[in-house]
Structure formats: C-alpha cells, structure tokens
Amino acid sequence: MTINVFISSTRHGEGKTTVALGLLAAFSRKIRKIGFIKPIGRATVDFAGQGIDQDVILMKEACAIPCYLKDMGPVATSGEFPVNFLSREGHRSVLERVEQAYERVAAGKDLVAIEGTGGATGGAAFGVSNAHLARRFGAKVLLVASGGVGQPIDEIVLNKSYYELNGVAVAGVILNKVFPNEMESVQSVVRRACDLIKVPLLGAVPHDPELSRPTMQDVQEELKGTVVQGEAELAKNSVSKILVGAMQAHNALEHLQGQIVLIVPGDRDDLVLAALASMYLAGRQDFGLNGVILTGNVPQSRKLRQILSRTTIPVIETEQDSFEVAARINNLSAKLTPRDTPRLERARELIRKHVDAAAVLTVLQEEGR
C-alpha cells in the first residue's frame, strides 16, 4: 500500500521544499520506490511548451525521482488569479489533470510525497485547497512552521483545525528556521503546545543564513539581465551584502567589507576599479567581490571590460536603475536549484541532523492517526 504524505506549511516561505528535499533523501535509505508531485504550482520554468514549477524540477533532479516531469507538476499558474478555475468545467478539468497525474506518479511506488502551496487553505479561493487535495489523495499532512512561539503556534493550531475540518489528519509538525540560540527554548514551548493539540513535534531545524541568501543566478533570473561574464560562478556566489555605488570612489572604500555585490551605473569605472584594486592589489582578506551589476543600460568601457575579463567575477548588465535593482534584490527569496550542489548538500544535512526521519515514517504508517 502506498504511503501518501502531504507536505504543507503554515504559510508561504517557511521552507517546505527544503524539508521535503531532506526528508526524501532520508526516506530513500529505507524506501526504494518514491514518487513526488506538486499538484498546483507556479509556472516559473518553460518545459516543452508547458509551464512547470521550479520546485518540481529541483525534486526530480536532486532526488532522482523516476517520474515524468509533467506528471510531477500537472498544473501551474502564471501568478495571476486563475479565473478559469472558477467555472464548473475549469474546476473539473484541474481536478482531472491532478488526479490522473497522481495515478501515474503513484503507480508502483511505496511512498508519494505531495507538496502543497502555502497553508491549509491555499487554493481554497478556486475550490482546490491543500486540505481538499490531501483528502482526495488519502494523505497525512506534515506541517512545516517557522521557528518561534506565539504566532507560529497560533498558525499551527489554525492549520490543523482546517485540515481536520476537511477530514485530514496532521501527522506532525516540523519547525524550520529556528534561531540557533533559541533552539532549546523554542522546542520546549512548541512541544508543549503540540502535546495539547495531540500532534507530535518531529523536528526543529536551525536557521542557516546561507540557505536564505539568493545567488547571483537568482539575481540574474529576477532581473532578466544579460550575463557579461562569470557564468560559471553565478550559482556559487551568494548575495550576503549589496553596495549601491552612488558615492565617490574614495568614500566607497570605507564600505568594502565582507562579500559584496556591487551595483553601479555602467559608466562608473572608478567604483568597479576601486573594488578590484582592494580585492586583488591590496591583498585584503576581509573583502571579496561576489558580483557586479551594471545598471541603466550604459555600456561599460572597453578598458574596464578587458580588466574584468581577467577575473571570474559574475557581471550582469540591466536596463533598470541602481536603486530599483537594489530593492528587487532585497525582496528576493532564495530558491534551491539542481545545480546548487553545495546548498543542496547543506539542506540535506540539516534535515538529517535535526528531523527524525524514522519517527516521521512511523507516524505516517500508523493506522487511524
């Protein structure tokens, strides 16, 4: 009999994809045939003329899921409200596509992981909430919540209530992004709260800043900029600090600390050269240039292009102005990708160390829970 687990979260951005990635890696040591499906996602990647959620591609490649990609992500929206889902025909069409894809994914599998979108009510506006889908698949829910007390506990209780109202059992809670210095106290309080509502706390994962930082690849995709050079380093170099070059070069030197992404108009050779000099000529150990973004559609000089070409630093050109670029990067959420090997391994290791995968499997296999 196939074990169906619906991995949901209390709201968007809690890291359920990271948790799913780590759990499937752990499950694969005990279970041979595993499937994955994200019934309704966002069309962020084009695959053979169909929009696919990039989480689906990540799970297929990183976890070596032997399923057809379009079955793993049968429905993907453009980000706008899917008005066409509201009609009786549209609603029926969506459910048929999802259910048929699930049947193909689940064929011959011992376990199928189903990733929801947002919280229990996600999709309720067009009649296909996470709770509704979990019930149709006969799945138990693993609920991923942010690491904290107060609001996270309220959200756990609220989501559990909605799932149970729809006849779906919540098998357990996993806390994610807990501040390391609060791990013990947060686990203690949340475990007591979970005991009161009869749901086990199955793990608490510490916040890892590296997993939350976008890479230069994320930046390039967000800006839809042109990669001038350093393409091989795009997925490796993360954005931990940005510096907008709106000052004199000698004043900028005071701000060159840590691993920086420099955002400057394309004609500010002086700022880029000052940063390169600090990095390479001054031999500083406290500063590194993780990327350069040239803004305003101003072409860089031939001399600067020649100097940059001697480095492996990613350089991106965009028509947008420097402050718009900075704002978009500040609002950018990091997304794991199949080519981001170091962060994938980091995510798997975090889940392995802080979530008891054996206990999760036991709870999923229990009758009547």
C-alpha positions in Angstrom: 0.0 0.0 0.0 1.3 3.4 -1.0 2.1 5.9 1.8 0.9 9.4 0.9 2.4 12.3 2.7 1.2 15.8 2.1 4.0 18.4 2.9 2.3 21.7 3.7 3.3 24.8 5.6 1.5 27.3 7.8 2.1 30.0 5.2 4.4 30.8 2.2 8.1 30.9 2.6 8.5 28.5 5.6 10.9 26.2 3.7 8.7 23.2 3.0 10.7 22.5 -0.2 13.9 22.3 1.8 12.2 20.0 4.3 10.8 17.8 1.5 14.2 17.6 -0.1 15.9 16.4 3.1 13.1 14.0 4.0 13.1 12.3 0.6 16.9 11.9 0.8 16.4 10.2 4.3 13.4 8.1 3.2 15.4 6.8 0.2 17.6 4.9 2.6 14.6 2.9 3.8 12.2 3.0 0.9 13.1 2.0 -2.6 10.3 3.5 -4.8 9.5 7.1 -4.1 7.3 9.5 -6.1 6.8 13.2 -5.9 4.0 15.6 -7.2 3.3 19.3 -6.7 -0.3 19.3 -7.9 -0.6 23.1 -8.3 2.4 25.3 -8.6 3.6 28.4 -10.4 4.8 28.4 -14.0 8.3 29.6 -13.4 10.1 27.4 -16.0 9.1 26.5 -19.5 9.3 22.8 -20.3 8.3 21.6 -23.8 5.8 24.4 -24.1 4.3 23.9 -20.6 4.9 26.0 -17.5 6.5 24.0 -14.7 7.1 25.0 -11.1 10.9 25.1 -10.5 10.4 23.1 -7.2 9.3 20.2 -9.3 12.4 20.3 -11.4 14.5 20.5 -8.3 12.9 17.5 -6.7 13.1 15.4 -9.8 16.8 16.1 -10.4 18.1 16.3 -6.9 16.2 13.3 -5.6 16.4 11.3 -8.9 12.6 10.8 -9.0 11.7 8.3 -11.8 8.6 10.1 -12.9 7.6 12.2 -15.9 8.2 15.8 -15.2 4.7 16.9 -16.5 3.1 14.4 -14.2 5.1 15.7 -11.2 3.8 19.3 -11.9 0.5 18.8 -13.7 -1.0 22.3 -13.1 1.0 25.6 -12.9 -0.5 29.1 -12.8 1.1 32.2 -14.2 0.9 34.0 -10.8 -2.3 35.8 -11.7 -5.6 34.6 -10.1 -6.7 31.6 -12.2 -10.2 32.9 -13.0 -10.7 29.9 -15.4 -10.6 27.5 -12.4 -13.8 29.0 -11.0 -16.1 27.6 -13.6 -17.5 24.1 -13.1 -15.7 22.9 -16.2 -12.5 24.6 -15.2 -12.6 23.2 -11.7 -13.4 19.7 -13.0 -10.6 20.0 -15.6 -8.0 20.9 -12.9 -9.0 18.0 -10.7 -8.9 15.5 -13.5 -5.4 16.6 -14.6 -4.2 16.4 -11.0 -5.8 13.1 -10.2 -4.6 11.4 -13.5 -1.1 12.7 -12.9 -1.1 11.4 -9.4 -2.2 8.0 -10.5 0.8 7.8 -12.9 3.2 9.1 -10.3 2.0 6.7 -7.7 2.0 3.6 -9.9 4.3 1.0 -8.3 5.5 3.5 -5.6 5.9 2.7 -1.9 5.7 6.4 -0.9 4.5 9.5 -2.7 5.4 13.0 -1.3 2.8 15.7 -2.3 3.9 19.3 -1.9 1.3 21.9 -1.2 1.3 25.6 -1.9 1.2 27.7 1.2 -1.1 26.8 4.1 -4.1 24.5 4.5 -6.4 27.0 2.8 -4.1 27.6 -0.1 -6.1 27.3 -3.3 -9.5 27.5 -1.5 -10.4 30.6 -3.5 -10.8 28.4 -6.6 -12.0 25.3 -4.8 -8.8 23.2 -4.7 -7.3 23.9 -1.3 -4.4 21.9 0.1 -6.8 20.3 2.6 -9.1 19.3 -0.3 -6.3 17.8 -2.2 -4.8 16.0 0.8 -8.2 14.4 1.4 -8.6 13.3 -2.2 -5.2 11.6 -2.1 -5.8 10.0 1.3 -2.7 11.7 2.6 -1.5 12.6 6.1 0.0 16.0 6.5 3.4 17.1 7.7 3.1 20.7 8.7 6.2 23.0 8.3 6.1 26.1 10.5 8.5 28.9 11.2 10.7 28.6 14.3 9.3 30.7 17.0 6.5 30.9 19.6 3.3 32.9 19.7 2.3 33.4 16.0 3.8 30.1 14.8 1.8 28.2 17.4 -1.4 30.0 16.5 -0.8 29.2 12.9 -0.2 25.5 13.7 -3.4 25.3 15.6 -5.3 27.1 12.8 -4.0 25.0 10.0 -4.6 21.7 12.0 -8.2 22.8 12.6 -8.8 23.4 8.9 -7.2 20.1 7.8 -9.3 18.2 10.4 -12.4 20.0 9.3 -11.8 18.5 5.9 -11.2 15.1 7.3 -7.4 15.1 7.0 -5.0 14.0 9.8 -2.0 16.1 10.6 0.8 13.6 11.3 3.2 16.0 12.8 4.9 19.4 12.9 8.4 20.3 11.8 9.8 23.7 12.8 12.1 25.4 10.3 14.5 28.4 10.5 14.8 28.4 14.3 17.4 30.8 15.5 20.3 28.6 16.8 20.5 30.4 20.2 16.7 29.7 20.7 16.6 26.1 19.7 16.2 24.6 23.2 13.6 27.1 24.4 11.5 27.1 21.2 11.4 23.3 21.0 10.3 23.1 24.7 7.4 25.6 24.3 6.2 24.4 20.9 6.4 20.7 22.0 4.1 21.5 25.0 1.7 23.4 22.7 1.7 20.5 20.2 1.0 18.0 23.0 -2.1 20.0 23.9 -3.5 19.5 20.4 -2.2 15.9 20.1 0.3 16.5 17.3 3.9 15.4 17.6 6.8 17.8 17.1 9.0 15.7 14.8 11.9 18.1 14.4 13.3 21.6 14.7 15.8 22.9 12.1 18.1 25.8 12.8 18.1 28.9 10.6 21.0 28.7 8.1 21.7 32.1 6.6 23.5 30.5 3.6 20.3 28.8 2.5 18.3 32.1 2.8 20.7 34.1 0.6 19.9 34.4 -3.1 22.7 33.6 -5.6 23.8 35.6 -8.5 21.9 33.1 -10.6 18.7 34.1 -8.7 19.6 37.7 -9.3 20.1 37.3 -13.0 16.8 35.4 -13.4 14.9 38.0 -11.3 16.4 41.0 -13.3 16.4 39.1 -16.6 19.8 40.8 -17.1 22.5 40.0 -19.6 25.4 37.9 -18.3 28.6 39.6 -19.5 30.9 37.1 -17.9 31.4 34.8 -14.9 28.6 32.5 -15.8 30.3 29.5 -14.2 30.2 31.3 -10.8 26.6 32.5 -10.9 25.2 29.6 -8.9 28.1 29.5 -6.5 28.3 33.2 -5.5 25.6 34.2 -2.9 24.4 37.7 -2.1 25.1 38.4 1.5 25.6 42.2 1.2 25.0 44.8 -1.5 26.6 48.1 -2.1 25.0 50.7 -4.3 27.7 52.8 -6.0 26.3 56.3 -5.5 29.3 57.9 -4.0 32.9 58.9 -4.8 35.3 56.0 -5.2 37.4 57.0 -2.2 34.3 57.1 0.0 33.2 53.7 -1.2 36.4 52.1 0.0 35.2 52.5 3.6 32.2 50.3 2.8 34.1 47.5 1.2 33.7 44.9 3.9 32.7 41.2 3.6 31.4 39.5 0.5 29.8 42.2 -1.6 27.7 42.5 -4.7 28.4 45.9 -6.3 25.5 47.7 -8.0 26.7 50.6 -10.2 25.8 52.5 -13.4 27.7 51.1 -16.4 29.9 54.2 -16.7 31.2 54.2 -13.1 34.5 52.5 -13.9 36.1 54.3 -10.9 34.0 52.4 -8.4 34.5 49.0 -10.0 38.2 49.6 -10.4 38.5 50.7 -6.7 36.8 47.5 -5.6 39.0 45.3 -7.8 42.1 47.1 -6.5 41.0 46.5 -2.9 40.4 42.8 -3.7 43.4 41.9 -5.8 46.1 44.6 -5.2 45.7 45.4 -1.6 45.6 41.7 -0.6 42.7 42.3 1.8 41.3 39.2 3.5 38.1 40.9 4.8 36.7 41.8 1.4 35.5 39.9 -1.7 33.5 40.8 -4.8 30.8 38.2 -5.4 29.3 40.0 -8.3 28.9 43.3 -10.3 25.6 44.6 -11.6 25.9 47.3 -14.2 22.7 49.3 -14.4 21.0 51.9 -16.6 21.8 50.2 -19.9 25.0 52.2 -20.0 27.8 50.3 -21.9 30.9 49.7 -19.9 34.2 51.0 -21.3 36.4 48.6 -23.4 39.2 49.0 -20.8 37.0 48.0 -17.9 35.6 45.0 -19.8 39.2 43.9 -20.5 40.2 44.1 -16.8 37.0 42.3 -15.6 37.6 39.6 -18.2 40.8 38.6 -16.4 38.6 37.6 -13.3 35.9 35.0 -12.8 33.6 37.6 -11.1 30.0 37.4 -12.4 29.0 40.6 -14.2 25.4 41.3 -15.2 24.0 44.2 -17.3 20.5 45.5 -16.9 18.4 48.4 -18.1 17.0 49.1 -14.6 18.5 51.8 -12.4 20.6 51.0 -9.4 18.0 51.7 -6.7 15.4 49.6 -8.4 17.9 46.7 -8.7 18.8 47.0 -5.0 15.1 47.0 -4.0 14.4 43.9 -6.1 17.4 42.0 -4.7 16.3 42.9 -1.1 12.9 41.4 -1.7 14.3 38.3 -3.5 13.8 34.9 -1.9 16.5 32.3 -2.3 15.4 29.2 -4.3 17.4 26.0 -4.3 18.2 24.7 -7.8 19.5 21.4 -9.1 22.9 22.9 -10.0 23.4 24.4 -6.5 25.2 21.4 -5.2 26.8 22.9 -2.0 23.5 24.3 -0.7 21.6 21.1 -1.6 24.0 19.1 0.5 23.8 21.7 3.3 20.0 21.4 3.2 20.0 17.6 3.3 22.5 17.5 6.2 20.4 20.0 8.2 17.3 17.8 7.9 19.2 14.6 8.5 20.6 16.1 11.8 17.5 17.8 13.1 14.5 15.7 11.9 13.9 12.1 13.0 13.0 10.6 9.6 12.4 7.2 11.1 9.9 8.7 13.5 8.2 10.5 10.6 7.8 7.3 8.7 6.5 5.5 11.8 3.8 8.2 12.3 2.9 8.1 8.6 2.4 4.3 8.7 0.3 4.3 11.9 -3.4 3.4 11.3 -6.1 5.8 12.2 -3.8 8.7 13.1 
